[in-house]
């Protein structure tokens, strides 16, 4: 096999997840075992299992298109948009780490707006029960100092 182009496009985690899911469905429908490919099948299954436990599994084509449309208002690079899509940051500090020179390029309000867009389009609603539990754990830790 000869590599014609080393890198012609970057893939998002969602695209990798979607491709592996489609391959998995085809294998299940055909009932074939793909043992002759070596460790490829293992890699596919491990990748699927990893993505099932992340926010990537909840993404859809529509959500991603909506996300990209709403972020057009900001001058983000393709790499930054891809990284945000892959990581789905839910805190401002995470967003500051992804966006290069973010403090110079964007105001704190714009960062907050971008985070709201990410929350709305990619992550969805945060469950209040989890937030309440996290708050209770913090309070419990504060009551008993550990030295």
Secondary structure, DSSP 8 states (H G I E B T S, - for coil): ---S-S-S----HHHHHHHHHHHHHHHHHHT---GGGTTHHHHHHHHHHHHHTSGGGG--HHHHHHHHHHGGGS---HHHHHHHHHH---SHHHHHHHSTTHHHHS-HHHHHHHHHHHIIIII----HHHHHHHHHHHHHHHHS---
